[in-house]
Structures are given as C-alpha cells and as structure tokens.
C-alpha cells in the first residue's frame, strides 16, 4: 500500500498486491499510471480490499 507511484512500482516489482492510497501525497492520476491492483480513498476501506485481493490468489 502506498500513496506514491514509487510505492506501487516497488510493490509490483516484489510480486505483491498493490493498493494505492488516493488520500495521500501522490495524485490519483499518477497512482493509476503505476497500475495498482486496487485503490482506496480512506484507510477504513483497506480490510475489504485486501480480502477481495486475497480471494484472487497471489499477485
């Protein structure tokens, strides 16, 4: 999970699911360019997004 494209790219390079935090420092457009697996607008949404990603198998 991260709020910058660098965070998302690092996670993808490590083979992890990535979640963009659109409420942080990075712009939502730049985060989507990094191709996160999902995005959240508030931290409280993270558990549901992680459960959904886990149901799809490894990233």
DSSP file (Angstrom, degrees, kcal/mol; ACC not computed):
  #  RESIDUE AA STRUCTURE BP1 BP2  ACC     N-H-->O    O-->H-N    N-H-->O    O-->H-N    TCO  KAPPA ALPHA  PHI   PSI    X-CA   Y-CA   Z-CA
    1    1 A X              0   0    0      0, 0.0     2,-0.3     0, 0.0    19,-0.2   0.000 360.0 360.0 360.0 139.0    0.0    0.0    0.0
    2    2 A X  B     -a   20   0A   0     17,-2.1    19,-3.3     1,-0.0    22,-0.1  -0.992 360.0-135.2-163.7 167.5    1.3    3.4   -0.8
    3    3 A X  S    S+     0   0    0     -2,-0.3    23,-2.0    17,-0.2     2,-0.3   0.153  85.8  59.7-115.9  17.2    0.5    7.0   -1.8
    4    4 A X  S  > S-     0   0    0     21,-0.1     4,-1.6    22,-0.1     3,-0.4  -0.976  84.5-116.1-139.9 156.1    3.0    7.5   -4.5
    5    5 A X  H  > S+     0   0    0     -2,-0.3     4,-2.9     1,-0.2     5,-0.2   0.857 115.2  60.3 -57.9 -34.7    3.8    5.8   -7.8
    6    6 A X  H  > S+     0   0    0      1,-0.2     4,-2.4     2,-0.2    -1,-0.2   0.898 103.0  51.6 -60.6 -40.3    7.2    4.7   -6.4
    7    7 A X  H  > S+     0   0    0     -3,-0.4     4,-2.1     2,-0.2    -1,-0.2   0.928 112.4  45.3 -60.7 -45.6    5.4    2.7   -3.7
    8    8 A X  H  X S+     0   0    0     -4,-1.6     4,-2.5     1,-0.2    -2,-0.2   0.918 113.0  49.4 -66.8 -44.5    3.2    1.0   -6.2
    9    9 A X  H  X S+     0   0    0     -4,-2.9     4,-2.4     1,-0.2    -1,-0.2   0.889 110.6  50.9 -63.2 -39.5    6.1    0.2   -8.5
   10   10 A X  H  X S+     0   0    0     -4,-2.4     4,-1.5    -5,-0.2    -1,-0.2   0.915 110.8  48.7 -64.5 -43.0    8.2   -1.2   -5.7
   11   11 A X  H  <>S+     0   0    0     -4,-2.1     5,-2.6     1,-0.2     4,-0.3   0.922 112.2  47.7 -62.7 -44.5    5.3   -3.5   -4.6
   12   12 A X  H ><5S+     0   0    0     -4,-2.5     3,-1.4     1,-0.2    -2,-0.2   0.898 109.0  54.3 -64.1 -40.0    4.7   -4.8   -8.1
   13   13 A X  H 3<5S+     0   0    0     -4,-2.4    -1,-0.2     1,-0.3    -2,-0.2   0.816 107.5  51.6 -63.1 -29.8    8.4   -5.4   -8.5
   14   14 A X  T 3<5S-     0   0    0     -4,-1.5    -1,-0.3    -3,-0.2    -2,-0.2   0.489 119.5-112.5 -84.2  -3.9    8.4   -7.5   -5.4
   15   15 A X  T < 5S+     0   0    0     -3,-1.4    44,-0.3    -4,-0.3     2,-0.2   0.698  71.7 136.7  81.5  19.8    5.4   -9.5   -6.7
   16   16 A X      < -     0   0    0     -5,-2.6    -1,-0.3    -6,-0.2     2,-0.2  -0.618  63.4-101.4 -98.2 156.5    3.0   -8.2   -4.1
   17   17 A X        -     0   0    0     -2,-0.2     2,-0.4    19,-0.1    -1,-0.1  -0.519  43.8-146.4 -64.6 143.9   -0.6   -7.0   -4.5
   18   18 A X        -     0   0    0     -2,-0.2    20,-1.3    17,-0.1    19,-1.1  -0.951  16.4-169.3-122.7 141.0   -0.6   -3.2   -4.5
   19   19 A X  E     - b   0  38A   0     -2,-0.4   -17,-2.1    18,-0.2     2,-0.4  -0.991  15.6-143.0-128.7 122.7   -3.1   -0.8   -3.2
   20   20 A X  E     -ab   2  39A   0     18,-2.7    20,-2.8    -2,-0.4     2,-0.9  -0.716   6.1-146.2 -86.5 130.8   -3.0    2.9   -4.0
   21   21 A X  E >   - b   0  40A   0    -19,-3.3     3,-1.5    -2,-0.4     5,-0.2  -0.834  13.8-172.8 -95.5  99.7   -4.0    5.3   -1.2
   22   22 A X  T 3  S+     0   0    0     18,-2.4     6,-0.2    -2,-0.9    19,-0.2   0.540  77.7  66.1 -74.7  -4.9   -5.6    8.2   -3.1
   23   23 A X  T 3  S+     0   0    0     17,-0.4    -1,-0.3     4,-0.1    18,-0.1   0.362  92.2  78.3 -94.6   4.6   -5.9   10.3    0.0
   24   24 A X  S <  S-     0   0    0     -3,-1.5     4,-0.1     2,-0.1   -20,-0.1   0.195 103.3 -66.4 -94.5-147.3   -2.1   10.7    0.4
   25   25 A X  S    S+     0   0    0      2,-0.1   -21,-0.1    -4,-0.0     2,-0.1   0.807 103.0  81.0 -80.9 -32.3    0.6   12.8   -1.2
   26   26 A X  S    S-     0   0    0    -23,-2.0     2,-0.2    -5,-0.2    -2,-0.1  -0.398  85.8-109.1 -76.2 152.8    0.5   11.4   -4.7
   27   27 A X     >  -     0   0    0      1,-0.1     4,-2.1    -2,-0.1     5,-0.2  -0.564  23.1-123.7 -77.4 144.8   -2.1   12.4   -7.3
   28   28 A X  H  > S+     0   0    0      1,-0.2     4,-2.4    -6,-0.2     5,-0.2   0.879 111.2  55.0 -55.4 -38.7   -4.7    9.8   -8.1
   29   29 A X  H  > S+     0   0    0      1,-0.2     4,-1.6     2,-0.2    -1,-0.2   0.924 108.8  46.3 -62.3 -44.2   -3.8   10.1  -11.8
   30   30 A X  H  > S+     0   0    0      1,-0.2     4,-0.8     2,-0.2    -1,-0.2   0.852 111.0  53.6 -68.7 -32.6   -0.1    9.4  -11.2
   31   31 A X  H ><>S+     0   0    0     -4,-2.1     3,-0.8     1,-0.2     5,-0.5   0.929 107.7  49.5 -65.5 -44.5   -1.0    6.5   -8.9
   32   32 A X  H ><5S+     0   0    0     -4,-2.4     3,-1.5     1,-0.3    -1,-0.2   0.828 102.8  61.8 -65.3 -31.0   -3.2    4.9  -11.6
   33   33 A X  H 3<5S+     0   0    0     -4,-1.6    -1,-0.3     1,-0.3    -2,-0.2   0.808  98.1  57.8 -62.8 -28.2   -0.4    5.2  -14.1
   34   34 A X  T <<5S-     0   0    0     -4,-0.8    -1,-0.3    -3,-0.8    -2,-0.2   0.511 112.2-126.6 -79.7  -4.7    1.7    2.9  -11.9
   35   35 A X  T < 5 -     0   0    0     -3,-1.5    -3,-0.2    -4,-0.2    -2,-0.1   0.947  31.5-168.1  61.8  58.5   -1.1    0.3  -12.3
   36   36 A X      < -     0   0    0     -5,-0.5   -17,-0.2     1,-0.1    -1,-0.1  -0.355  28.6-125.2 -67.3 158.0   -2.0   -0.6   -8.7
   37   37 A X  S    S-     0   0    0    -19,-1.1     2,-0.3     1,-0.2   -18,-0.2   0.774  88.6  -7.1 -73.3 -26.1   -4.2   -3.7   -8.2
   38   38 A X  E     -b   19   0A   0    -20,-1.3   -18,-2.7     2,-0.0     2,-0.3  -0.954  64.0-142.7-158.0 170.5   -6.7   -1.6   -6.2
   39   39 A X  E     -b   20   0A   0     -2,-0.3     2,-0.4   -20,-0.3   -18,-0.2  -0.991   7.3-160.7-142.6 149.8   -7.2    1.9   -4.7
   40   40 A X  E     -b   21   0A   0    -20,-2.8   -18,-2.4    -2,-0.3   -17,-0.4  -0.971  15.0-158.9-130.6 148.6   -8.8    3.2   -1.6
   41   41 A X  S    S+     0   0    0     -2,-0.4     2,-0.3     1,-0.3    -1,-0.1   0.540  85.2  24.5 -99.6 -11.9  -10.0    6.7   -0.7
   42   42 A X  S >  S-     0   0    0      1,-0.1     3,-2.0   -20,-0.0     4,-0.3  -0.987  77.7-119.8-152.7 148.4   -9.8    6.1    3.1
   43   43 A X  G >  S+     0   0    0     -2,-0.3     3,-2.1     1,-0.3     4,-0.4   0.813 107.6  68.9 -58.5 -33.6   -7.9    3.7    5.3
   44   44 A X  G 3  S+     0   0    0      1,-0.3     4,-0.3     2,-0.1     3,-0.3   0.702  92.4  61.6 -60.8 -18.9  -11.0    2.1    6.7
   45   45 A X  G <> S+     0   0    0     -3,-2.0     4,-1.8     1,-0.2    -1,-0.3   0.604  80.9  87.8 -80.9 -12.1  -11.6    0.5    3.2
   46   46 A X  H <> S+     0   0    0     -3,-2.1     4,-2.8    -4,-0.3     5,-0.3   0.895  80.1  54.8 -60.7 -46.8   -8.3   -1.4    3.3
   47   47 A X  H  > S+     0   0    0     -4,-0.4     4,-2.2    -3,-0.3    -1,-0.2   0.906 110.7  46.3 -56.5 -41.8   -9.6   -4.6    5.0
   48   48 A X  H  > S+     0   0    0     -4,-0.3     4,-2.0    -3,-0.2    -1,-0.2   0.898 113.3  49.1 -67.0 -39.6  -12.3   -5.2    2.4
   49   49 A X  H  X S+     0   0    0     -4,-1.8     4,-2.5     2,-0.2    -2,-0.2   0.913 111.4  49.4 -66.5 -42.1   -9.9   -4.5   -0.5
   50   50 A X  H  X S+     0   0    0     -4,-2.8     4,-2.8     2,-0.2    -2,-0.2   0.909 109.5  51.7 -63.7 -41.5   -7.3   -6.9    1.0
   51   51 A X  H  X S+     0   0    0     -4,-2.2     4,-1.4    -5,-0.3    -1,-0.2   0.905 111.0  48.5 -60.9 -40.9   -9.9   -9.6    1.4
   52   52 A X  H  < S+     0   0    0     -4,-2.0     4,-0.4     2,-0.2    -2,-0.2   0.927 112.7  47.1 -65.2 -45.1  -11.0   -9.2   -2.2
   53   53 A X  H >< S+     0   0    0     -4,-2.5     3,-1.6     1,-0.2     4,-0.3   0.913 109.3  54.1 -63.4 -42.6   -7.4   -9.4   -3.5
   54   54 A X  H >< S+     0   0    0     -4,-2.8     3,-1.3     1,-0.3    -1,-0.2   0.813  99.6  62.3 -62.5 -29.8   -6.6  -12.5   -1.4
   55   55 A X  T 3< S+     0   0    0     -4,-1.4    -1,-0.3     1,-0.2    -2,-0.2   0.664  99.7  56.2 -70.5 -14.0   -9.6  -14.2   -2.9
   56   56 A X  T <  S-     0   0    0     -3,-1.6    -1,-0.2    -4,-0.4    -2,-0.2   0.438 110.0-121.2 -96.2  -1.4   -8.0  -14.0   -6.3
   57   57 A X    <   -     0   0    0     -3,-1.3    -1,-0.3    -4,-0.3    -2,-0.0  -0.366  60.0  -6.4  90.3-173.2   -4.7  -15.7   -5.3
   58   58 A X              0   0    0      1,-0.1   -42,-0.1    -2,-0.1   -43,-0.0  -0.154 360.0 360.0 -59.6 148.5   -1.1  -14.4   -5.4
   59   59 A X              0   0    0    -44,-0.3    -1,-0.1   -42,-0.0   -43,-0.1   0.448 360.0 360.0 -74.0 360.0   -0.4  -11.0   -7.0
